[in-house]
Structures are given as C-alpha cells and as structure tokens.
C-alpha cells in the first residue's frame, strides 16, 4: 500500500498568537529547543522538518507583538538539528534572488555531506524589496523574471553538484593521490542573470545532492515546480482544490518528462487535536483569542494587498466591498470565515493563524480520518503539518495521530533508508 509523506513546518521564532500560549517554549535561541522539535518529528517518522524563513521583519506591529518573526539563519540551524537527529530530513529556505549559485551549492552541499544526505533546499524567489535592500540591491526583479533567474540558479547548482563525482575523492595514502583532477568537471555556466564556474569543491553526499523543495501555486510557480521540485508544498483549502492541483501538476511534470512519483505533492494543514471534539474546539477558540488584532490585520493586509487597518473596528465582511476591497481580498477572507458571519477582524485572526490552509479541529481519529480521506482520493502524496504551538502541538500530533495512521497502513512505522531522498522514494 502506498504510504503518505509528512513534513513538519517550523520557523525560528514565535508563531502568530501561539507564542503566547502557556505550553509554548520561549527559548528560541537555545539549540536544545530545536533539537527537541526535530527529535519529536523523527520519533514520529516524519520525512523532514522544514524551516521557513524571511530576511526582514515585516512591519513594526508584527515585530512588536510577535507575528511571523524569524530570528535565526536556517543554514547553521540545520547543522545543529542534523547533529541531534539521525534520519530526519531537514528543509532549508534560501532565496535565488539574494544569493549566487556557487555559494548556495557549496553551503548546501556541505550540509548534505555532514548530515549524511538529509538536506532539502526550499527554493524561494523572495517577495519583499526590503530583503533585496538588505543585500545592497535596488529591489527585486519582476515576478516572472525572478523565476527566470531561479531557473538559472538551479541549473547552475545542478551542474556544480555534478562537477565533483564520487570517485574523484581518492585519498590514497600509498599513492599520494588525494583528488583525481581528471575526474573533476571544469564548467562555465553563463545565463542572462547568473554566471559561475566549476568544479565545486564539495564532494557529493550519500544522496548525491540536496532534494529540491518548492512552494508555488501561481502559473509560473507551477511550471517551475513541474521542472524541478521533488517536494511541492502547497496551500489548497478543499479536497476539490487539492485534486485539481494534484492532477494539474502531474500533467505539467509529464510535459518535462518526469513521472508522477518524481515529486511528493504535499498540501499544508493545521491540526488542533483534542481528547473530544468539544475540547478541540475550545483549544481553537483559545488560540484565536491569543492573536492580537493589530497583528491579525497587519498580517492579513500584507497577504491580500489591501490595508485592513484603516477600516472601522467591527466591520463585517459584507462591508468590505463598499470600502474598495478587491474581489481577491474578499475571496480570501470569505474562505477564512468558512461560511460564518464574522467581522473582518475575526476573519483576519483566522487567516493570521493558518494562512488559508485547512484547519482540522477534532479528535486524533477525526484528523486521521480527514488525512486518509484526502490521501486515498488522490488529493496529495502526504501533508505539510503546521504547528499552532511549539513544541506541544507536534508532540501531541506524533503521539496521538501518527499511531492511528500507522495502524491503518497509511504511514511508515520505520524508516527504510537513511537519506531524505530514500524516504521520498519509499513505496
């Protein structure tokens, strides 16, 4: 029976609202805190832990009140986590708009070697000009050009990773031969946006090279993922959307000559587990109560491209169109409201908590039922599991939901291999 893949999403700072929860840790700068989260996921036999990232604080309100704040660089954080685990994959976010291919290939190649072949590169193109300014750039390229540059960066990295074949590192003491230079590939890559030369100075890992991970749902993003991604992280809010996305991506991959099993398509969801459904609902309500209104409005405004902070308190969604809100903004907030008659602040609070991914609230059996239903209905190859409070939410999920999935034959009970790519290739 086909088994689902699971990736746990984290970021190196407070979760919106969740950081105020009594069960949430506050030791963001202590490596032991991230080791604990990673070991929890490894004990649950997850494919990988994934660190999202941003290079700037979004705005003063979100910085002051703890909304999407990233405190640590994921590259050294990944090495710390790798030393605390043995088989768990580790996804690292690095932007192709801010970094050059040789530096990316060398850093990720080194991490992949030192972790024993457990690294995934979450490829992003960045969305904020503020990030570009941090690196001395006037701003980001237009969106489609950012993807064109990303194509070139990955092409160049692939060539660099292939430029140091496994048998080139000889280390023969008797012959006095350390590296066989005849086996190294001397290359010159020159595209419109990036240039580099090889060979790379880092030998390959047990999995050859890092796994490519990507989150893209736009037309250009889907084409990019169809060409490169081995893990595709996506936001889809219903079974119908997931099935349509799944089918569409398989068609696009086929056009690049890639089989369907070349990429694990993983929609995100946020579980809230309770001993009973009513307890789970109480947990959800409490989590929403912890989200500051200013953070909710700022976080949602940033995503929908409409400034909700200028609206009168207590306004309903129905009043938004009269204030000039776009149809796209309306659609996003209506999905967040899930058919309920909410105020704009209430809908924004929900959006800030889960960014439109399905929020499944119930018992462990309810959540396992939902996951199994989506998986069996060709809606996905597994899931990116989002956390409400760290580390308690993942601990609850792995202790209560994972065993049910395992009992039903939907998820591994043991790792079959040692590398991330081997986890993804398990049948």
C-alpha positions as a Python dict, from the first residue, in 0.01 Angstrom:
ca = {
    (1, 'X'): (0, 0, 0),
    (2, 'X'): (120, 350, -85),
    (3, 'X'): (231, 545, 222),
    (4, 'X'): (191, 919, 278),
    (5, 'X'): (480, 1158, 337),
    (6, 'X'): (484, 1407, 624),
    (7, 'X'): (691, 1723, 667),
    (8, 'X'): (674, 1941, 979),
    (9, 'X'): (680, 2318, 919),
    (10, 'X'): (868, 2541, 1164),
    (11, 'X'): (1029, 2882, 1173),
    (12, 'X'): (1293, 3017, 1406),
    (13, 'X'): (1074, 3250, 1607),
    (14, 'X'): (728, 3299, 1756),
    (15, 'X'): (418, 3158, 1591),
    (16, 'X'): (136, 3412, 1542),
    (17, 'X'): (-64, 3402, 1864),
    (18, 'X'): (74, 3061, 1956),
    (19, 'X'): (388, 3206, 2116),
    (20, 'X'): (166, 3345, 2395),
    (21, 'X'): (24, 3003, 2480),
    (22, 'X'): (126, 2866, 2823),
    (23, 'X'): (261, 2550, 2655),
    (24, 'X'): (478, 2738, 2403),
    (25, 'X'): (853, 2745, 2455),
    (26, 'X'): (1031, 3079, 2480),
    (27, 'X'): (1388, 2961, 2429),
    (28, 'X'): (1411, 3039, 2059),
    (29, 'X'): (1787, 3097, 2077),
    (30, 'X'): (1865, 2769, 2253),
    (31, 'X'): (1965, 2491, 2011),
    (32, 'X'): (1821, 2235, 2255),
    (33, 'X'): (1474, 2373, 2183),
    (34, 'X'): (1503, 2297, 1809),
    (35, 'X'): (1670, 1964, 1881),
    (36, 'X'): (1360, 1869, 2083),
    (37, 'X'): (1124, 1961, 1800),
    (38, 'X'): (1333, 1770, 1547),
    (39, 'X'): (1361, 1460, 1764),
    (40, 'X'): (984, 1467, 1813),
    (41, 'X'): (935, 1457, 1435),
    (42, 'X'): (1199, 1187, 1392),
    (43, 'X'): (1032, 974, 1661),
    (44, 'X'): (711, 1022, 1460),
    (45, 'X'): (896, 901, 1146),
    (46, 'X'): (834, 1226, 956),
    (47, 'X'): (1019, 1262, 626),
    (48, 'X'): (1156, 1602, 723),
    (49, 'X'): (1145, 1913, 932),
    (50, 'X'): (1120, 2230, 724),
    (51, 'X'): (1235, 2578, 831),
    (52, 'X'): (1056, 2866, 662),
    (53, 'X'): (1244, 3195, 659),
    (54, 'X'): (1234, 3565, 585),
    (55, 'X'): (1525, 3809, 584),
    (56, 'X'): (1340, 4107, 736),
    (57, 'X'): (1082, 4195, 997),
    (58, 'X'): (758, 4269, 811),
    (59, 'X'): (642, 4579, 998),
    (60, 'X'): (653, 4742, 1341),
    (61, 'X'): (327, 4594, 1469),
    (62, 'X'): (422, 4238, 1379),
    (63, 'X'): (771, 4285, 1519),
    (64, 'X'): (647, 4437, 1844),
    (65, 'X'): (373, 4180, 1902),
    (66, 'X'): (529, 3863, 1765),
    (67, 'X'): (381, 3794, 1426),
    (68, 'X'): (597, 3599, 1177),
    (69, 'X'): (934, 3690, 1329),
    (70, 'X'): (1233, 3485, 1212),
    (71, 'X'): (1529, 3505, 1446),
    (72, 'X'): (1789, 3257, 1315),
    (73, 'X'): (1956, 3178, 984),
    (74, 'X'): (1828, 2832, 882),
    (75, 'X'): (2163, 2714, 740),
    (76, 'X'): (2358, 2689, 1068),
    (77, 'X'): (2034, 2594, 1247),
    (78, 'X'): (2005, 2294, 1013),
    (79, 'X'): (2351, 2173, 1112),
    (80, 'X'): (2258, 2191, 1479),
    (81, 'X'): (1942, 1989, 1413),
    (82, 'X'): (2134, 1739, 1198),
    (83, 'X'): (2367, 1660, 1488),
    (84, 'X'): (2067, 1593, 1714),
    (85, 'X'): (1897, 1350, 1473),
    (86, 'X'): (1993, 1052, 1259),
    (87, 'X'): (1743, 1009, 975),
    (88, 'X'): (1511, 1310, 969),
    (89, 'X'): (1534, 1522, 655),
    (90, 'X'): (1594, 1897, 701),
    (91, 'X'): (1447, 2158, 466),
    (92, 'X'): (1625, 2494, 442),
    (93, 'X'): (1483, 2808, 280),
    (94, 'X'): (1729, 3001, 60),
    (95, 'X'): (1633, 3269, -192),
    (96, 'X'): (1757, 3255, -550),
    (97, 'X'): (1704, 3631, -574),
    (98, 'X'): (1951, 3714, -296),
    (99, 'X'): (2229, 3456, -332),
    (100, 'X'): (2457, 3335, -609),
    (101, 'X'): (2465, 2971, -724),
    (102, 'X'): (2821, 2883, -618),
    (103, 'X'): (2757, 2995, -260),
    (104, 'X'): (2427, 2807, -246),
    (105, 'X'): (2576, 2490, -395),
    (106, 'X'): (2875, 2496, -161),
    (107, 'X'): (2677, 2566, 159),
    (108, 'X'): (2400, 2315, 89),
    (109, 'X'): (2644, 2059, -47),
    (110, 'X'): (2846, 2083, 274),
    (111, 'X'): (2534, 2045, 490),
    (112, 'X'): (2422, 1750, 280),
    (113, 'X'): (2758, 1576, 330),
    (114, 'X'): (2775, 1645, 703),
    (115, 'X'): (2413, 1537, 761),
    (116, 'X'): (2460, 1212, 571),
    (117, 'X'): (2236, 1314, 282),
    (118, 'X'): (1936, 1465, 461),
    (119, 'X'): (1911, 1819, 322),
    (120, 'X'): (1634, 1974, 113),
    (121, 'X'): (1660, 2319, -41),
    (122, 'X'): (1331, 2507, -19),
    (123, 'X'): (1371, 2732, -323),
    (124, 'X'): (1211, 3075, -290),
    (125, 'X'): (1241, 3386, -504),
    (126, 'X'): (1156, 3636, -224),
    (127, 'X'): (858, 3873, -224),
    (128, 'X'): (980, 4186, -46),
    (129, 'X'): (1202, 4462, -182),
    (130, 'X'): (1313, 4512, 179),
    (131, 'X'): (1502, 4184, 156),
    (132, 'X'): (1679, 4299, -159),
    (133, 'X'): (1775, 4625, 13),
    (134, 'X'): (1945, 4426, 291),
    (135, 'X'): (2180, 4288, 27),
    (136, 'X'): (2254, 4620, -137),
    (137, 'X'): (2016, 4569, -427),
    (138, 'X'): (1774, 4837, -551),
    (139, 'X'): (1485, 4590, -542),
    (140, 'X'): (1363, 4253, -663),
    (141, 'X'): (1313, 4162, -1025),
    (142, 'X'): (954, 4140, -1155),
    (143, 'X'): (791, 3811, -1052),
    (144, 'X'): (834, 3622, -1380),
    (145, 'X'): (1195, 3737, -1411),
    (146, 'X'): (1258, 3620, -1054),
    (147, 'X'): (1151, 3273, -1166),
    (148, 'X'): (1370, 3301, -1477),
    (149, 'X'): (1666, 3378, -1252),
    (150, 'X'): (1566, 3089, -1022),
    (151, 'X'): (1571, 2850, -1319),
    (152, 'X'): (1926, 2960, -1397),
    (153, 'X'): (2039, 2936, -1034),
    (154, 'X'): (1914, 2578, -1006),
    (155, 'X'): (2061, 2484, -1346),
    (156, 'X'): (2397, 2620, -1232),
    (157, 'X'): (2376, 2446, -893),
    (158, 'X'): (2291, 2114, -1057),
    (159, 'X'): (2596, 2143, -1281),
    (160, 'X'): (2815, 2235, -984),
    (161, 'X'): (2689, 1940, -777),
    (162, 'X'): (2762, 1711, -1072),
    (163, 'X'): (3112, 1854, -1122),
    (164, 'X'): (3265, 1657, -833),
    (165, 'X'): (3186, 1288, -898),
    (166, 'X'): (3202, 1043, -604),
    (167, 'X'): (3514, 864, -730),
    (168, 'X'): (3716, 1183, -769),
    (169, 'X'): (3799, 1190, -397),
    (170, 'X'): (4057, 913, -372),
    (171, 'X'): (4253, 989, -52),
    (172, 'X'): (4503, 711, -133),
    (173, 'X'): (4788, 746, 114),
    (174, 'X'): (5011, 490, -55),
    (175, 'X'): (4987, 651, -397),
    (176, 'X'): (4985, 1001, -257),
    (177, 'X'): (4671, 1081, -456),
    (178, 'X'): (4405, 1281, -277),
    (179, 'X'): (4176, 1409, -557),
    (180, 'X'): (4192, 1277, -913),
    (181, 'X'): (4177, 1602, -1115),
    (182, 'X'): (4098, 1414, -1436),
    (183, 'X'): (3758, 1322, -1296),
    (184, 'X'): (3657, 1674, -1196),
    (185, 'X'): (3430, 1861, -1439),
    (186, 'X'): (3553, 2206, -1533),
    (187, 'X'): (3249, 2406, -1635),
    (188, 'X'): (3141, 2756, -1719),
    (189, 'X'): (2777, 2848, -1671),
    (190, 'X'): (2657, 3174, -1819),
    (191, 'X'): (2292, 3274, -1822),
    (192, 'X'): (2111, 3604, -1850),
    (193, 'X'): (2105, 3653, -1473),
    (194, 'X'): (2388, 3446, -1322),
    (195, 'X'): (2737, 3325, -1406),
    (196, 'X'): (2963, 3075, -1235),
    (197, 'X'): (3246, 2831, -1290),
    (198, 'X'): (3324, 2483, -1161),
    (199, 'X'): (3424, 2242, -1033),
    (200, 'X'): (3262, 2269, -693),
    (201, 'X'): (3500, 2194, -406),
    (202, 'X'): (3248, 1982, -211),
    (203, 'X'): (3212, 1609, -287),
    (204, 'X'): (2863, 1455, -314),
    (205, 'X'): (2665, 1327, -16),
    (206, 'X'): (2515, 978, 20),
    (207, 'X'): (2203, 1106, -158),
    (208, 'X'): (2408, 1273, -432),
    (209, 'X'): (2279, 1628, -391),
    (210, 'X'): (2015, 1811, -187),
    (211, 'X'): (1647, 1745, -257),
    (212, 'X'): (1468, 2035, -426),
    (213, 'X'): (1163, 2165, -241),
    (214, 'X'): (936, 2444, -356),
    (215, 'X'): (607, 2616, -276),
    (216, 'X'): (438, 2759, -582),
    (217, 'X'): (76, 2782, -688),
    (218, 'X'): (83, 3060, -948),
    (219, 'X'): (105, 2969, -1316),
    (220, 'X'): (477, 3044, -1328),
    (221, 'X'): (535, 2880, -993),
    (222, 'X'): (364, 2559, -1109),
    (223, 'X'): (580, 2544, -1420),
    (224, 'X'): (890, 2594, -1210),
    (225, 'X'): (784, 2319, -969),
    (226, 'X'): (694, 2081, -1252),
    (227, 'X'): (1051, 2111, -1380),
    (228, 'X'): (1247, 2098, -1055),
    (229, 'X'): (1056, 2012, -738),
    (230, 'X'): (1089, 1681, -555),
    (231, 'X'): (875, 1807, -268),
    (232, 'X'): (599, 2054, -351),
    (233, 'X'): (447, 2243, -59),
    (234, 'X'): (110, 2395, -147),
    (235, 'X'): (-187, 2575, 10),
    (236, 'X'): (-519, 2426, -101),
    (237, 'X'): (-830, 2468, 112),
    (238, 'X'): (-1060, 2189, -10),
    (239, 'X'): (-1047, 1834, -146),
    (240, 'X'): (-1162, 1956, -487),
    (241, 'X'): (-882, 2214, -500),
    (242, 'X'): (-627, 1955, -390),
    (243, 'X'): (-742, 1703, -651),
    (244, 'X'): (-736, 1965, -927),
    (245, 'X'): (-388, 2083, -824),
    (246, 'X'): (-260, 1724, -799),
    (247, 'X'): (-388, 1636, -1147),
    (248, 'X'): (-259, 1960, -1298),
    (249, 'X'): (89, 1915, -1156),
    (250, 'X'): (116, 1558, -1282),
    (251, 'X'): (27, 1680, -1631),
    (252, 'X'): (288, 1955, -1615),
    (253, 'X'): (554, 1715, -1487),
    (254, 'X'): (481, 1474, -1771),
    (255, 'X'): (549, 1756, -2016),
    (256, 'X'): (901, 1776, -1869),
    (257, 'X'): (942, 1400, -1899),
    (258, 'X'): (909, 1346, -1526),
    (259, 'X'): (699, 1062, -1378),
    (260, 'X'): (431, 1136, -1118),
    (261, 'X'): (637, 983, -837),
    (262, 'X'): (928, 1222, -902),
    (263, 'X'): (765, 1481, -676),
    (264, 'X'): (574, 1446, -350),
    (265, 'X'): (284, 1693, -359),
    (266, 'X'): (208, 1798, -2),
    (267, 'X'): (-73, 2042, 83),
    (268, 'X'): (-40, 2203, 424),
    (269, 'X'): (-288, 2171, 705),
    (270, 'X'): (-308, 2271, 1069),
    (271, 'X'): (-434, 2013, 1319),
    (272, 'X'): (-584, 2104, 1654),
    (273, 'X'): (-618, 1782, 1849),
    (274, 'X'): (-845, 1736, 2150),
    (275, 'X'): (-947, 1442, 2363),
    (276, 'X'): (-1301, 1520, 2246),
    (277, 'X'): (-1435, 1742, 1967),
    (278, 'X'): (-1560, 1997, 2216),
    (279, 'X'): (-1220, 2016, 2383),
    (280, 'X'): (-1057, 2064, 2041),
    (281, 'X'): (-1300, 2347, 1965),
    (282, 'X'): (-1215, 2510, 2299),
    (283, 'X'): (-844, 2484, 2213),
    (284, 'X'): (-910, 2650, 1877),
    (285, 'X'): (-1108, 2934, 2035),
    (286, 'X'): (-836, 2992, 2293),
    (287, 'X'): (-566, 3005, 2022),
    (288, 'X'): (-766, 3263, 1828),
    (289, 'X'): (-806, 3471, 2145),
    (290, 'X'): (-425, 3494, 2172),
    (291, 'X'): (-387, 3660, 1830),
    (292, 'X'): (-353, 4035, 1869),
    (293, 'X'): (-596, 4229, 1648),
    (294, 'X'): (-321, 4458, 1517),
    (295, 'X'): (-108, 4157, 1419),
    (296, 'X'): (-404, 3984, 1255),
    (297, 'X'): (-494, 4288, 1046),
    (298, 'X'): (-131, 4365, 952),
    (299, 'X'): (-51, 4002, 861),
    (300, 'X'): (-365, 3965, 650),
    (301, 'X'): (-328, 4305, 483),
    (302, 'X'): (22, 4212, 372),
    (303, 'X'): (-109, 3896, 206),
    (304, 'X'): (-422, 4029, 36),
    (305, 'X'): (-282, 4362, -83),
    (306, 'X'): (-548, 4573, 91),
    (307, 'X'): (-495, 4773, 408),
    (308, 'X'): (-749, 4645, 659),
    (309, 'X'): (-603, 4854, 940),
    (310, 'X'): (-776, 5167, 809),
    (311, 'X'): (-1125, 5015, 840),
    (312, 'X'): (-1357, 5077, 1133),
    (313, 'X'): (-1347, 4818, 1412),
    (314, 'X'): (-1629, 4567, 1399),
    (315, 'X'): (-1695, 4597, 1027),
    (316, 'X'): (-1833, 4281, 868),
    (317, 'X'): (-1705, 4113, 556),
    (318, 'X'): (-2009, 4239, 374),
    (319, 'X'): (-1895, 4596, 433),
    (320, 'X'): (-1554, 4540, 278),
    (321, 'X'): (-1661, 4578, -85),
    (322, 'X'): (-1812, 4918, -3),
    (323, 'X'): (-1470, 5026, 124),
    (324, 'X'): (-1299, 4937, -203),
    (325, 'X'): (-1177, 4588, -114),
    (326, 'X'): (-1080, 4380, -418),
    (327, 'X'): (-1266, 4065, -513),
    (328, 'X'): (-947, 3869, -441),
    (329, 'X'): (-928, 4010, -88),
    (330, 'X'): (-1296, 3929, -39),
    (331, 'X'): (-1245, 3572, -156),
    (332, 'X'): (-953, 3515, 81),
    (333, 'X'): (-1143, 3649, 383),
    (334, 'X'): (-1458, 3453, 294),
    (335, 'X'): (-1255, 3133, 282),
    (336, 'X'): (-1106, 3222, 620),
    (337, 'X'): (-1457, 3281, 757),
    (338, 'X'): (-1565, 2933, 638),
    (339, 'X'): (-1925, 3043, 582),
    (340, 'X'): (-1963, 3204, 925),
    (341, 'X'): (-2085, 3561, 976),
    (342, 'X'): (-1759, 3704, 1106),
    (343, 'X'): (-1626, 4053, 1140),
    (344, 'X'): (-1322, 4150, 937),
    (345, 'X'): (-1104, 4129, 1250),
    (346, 'X'): (-1233, 3779, 1330),
    (347, 'X'): (-1168, 3661, 974),
    (348, 'X'): (-821, 3821, 978),
    (349, 'X'): (-744, 3647, 1306),
    (350, 'X'): (-822, 3311, 1147),
    (351, 'X'): (-616, 3393, 840),
    (352, 'X'): (-320, 3501, 1052),
    (353, 'X'): (-332, 3166, 1234),
    (354, 'X'): (-343, 2933, 935),
    (355, 'X'): (-292, 3131, 609),
    (356, 'X'): (-590, 2954, 449),
    (357, 'X'): (-461, 2602, 486),
    (358, 'X'): (-730, 2368, 620),
    (359, 'X'): (-754, 2378, 997),
    (360, 'X'): (-876, 2037, 1112),
    (361, 'X'): (-1020, 2050, 1462),
    (362, 'X'): (-1122, 1732, 1641),
    (363, 'X'): (-1005, 1411, 1797),
    (364, 'X'): (-700, 1220, 1676),
    (365, 'X'): (-935, 983, 1493),
    (366, 'X'): (-1111, 1276, 1322),
    (367, 'X'): (-782, 1415, 1197),
    (368, 'X'): (-656, 1075, 1081),
    (369, 'X'): (-989, 1021, 902),
    (370, 'X'): (-955, 1354, 721),
    (371, 'X'): (-594, 1289, 620),
    (372, 'X'): (-672, 939, 498),
    (373, 'X'): (-971, 1060, 300),
    (374, 'X'): (-771, 1325, 114),
    (375, 'X'): (-482, 1085, 54),
    (376, 'X'): (-699, 800, -80),
    (377, 'X'): (-894, 1038, -303),
    (378, 'X'): (-580, 1138, -499),
    (379, 'X'): (-564, 1477, -338),
    (380, 'X'): (-199, 1451, -236),
    (381, 'X'): (104, 1237, -156),
    (382, 'X'): (101, 1345, 207),
    (383, 'X'): (99, 1667, 406),
    (384, 'X'): (299, 1957, 544),
    (385, 'X'): (186, 1970, 906),
    (386, 'X'): (172, 2320, 1054),
    (387, 'X'): (210, 2381, 1425),
    (388, 'X'): (-8, 2603, 1643),
    (389, 'X'): (218, 2598, 1949),
    (390, 'X'): (576, 2477, 1960),
    (391, 'X'): (672, 2215, 2065),
    (392, 'X'): (349, 2087, 2222),
    (393, 'X'): (136, 2074, 1904),
    (394, 'X'): (381, 1847, 1720),
    (395, 'X'): (426, 1632, 2029),
    (396, 'X'): (50, 1584, 2052),
    (397, 'X'): (21, 1506, 1682),
    (398, 'X'): (301, 1248, 1678),
    (399, 'X'): (175, 1086, 2000),
    (400, 'X'): (-194, 1067, 1902),
    (401, 'X'): (-248, 1094, 1525),
    (402, 'X'): (61, 923, 1381),
    (403, 'X'): (-6, 586, 1554),
    (404, 'X'): (-355, 576, 1402),
    (405, 'X'): (-214, 641, 1053),
    (406, 'X'): (41, 365, 1113),
    (407, 'X'): (-224, 119, 1233),
    (408, 'X'): (-425, 188, 917),
    (409, 'X'): (-121, 121, 696),
    (410, 'X'): (-110, 480, 570),
    (411, 'X'): (226, 583, 718),
    (412, 'X'): (562, 419, 783),
    (413, 'X'): (642, 260, 1116),
    (414, 'X'): (1017, 270, 1048),
    (415, 'X'): (1246, 444, 802),
    (416, 'X'): (1362, 216, 523),
    (417, 'X'): (1672, 421, 440),
    (418, 'X'): (1896, 689, 586),
    (419, 'X'): (1868, 979, 340),
    (420, 'X'): (1583, 1218, 268),
    (421, 'X'): (1566, 1107, -95),
    (422, 'X'): (1534, 745, 20),
    (423, 'X'): (1239, 847, 243),
    (424, 'X'): (1070, 1010, -54),
    (425, 'X'): (1128, 702, -272),
    (426, 'X'): (966, 462, -25),
    (427, 'X'): (661, 290, -173),
}
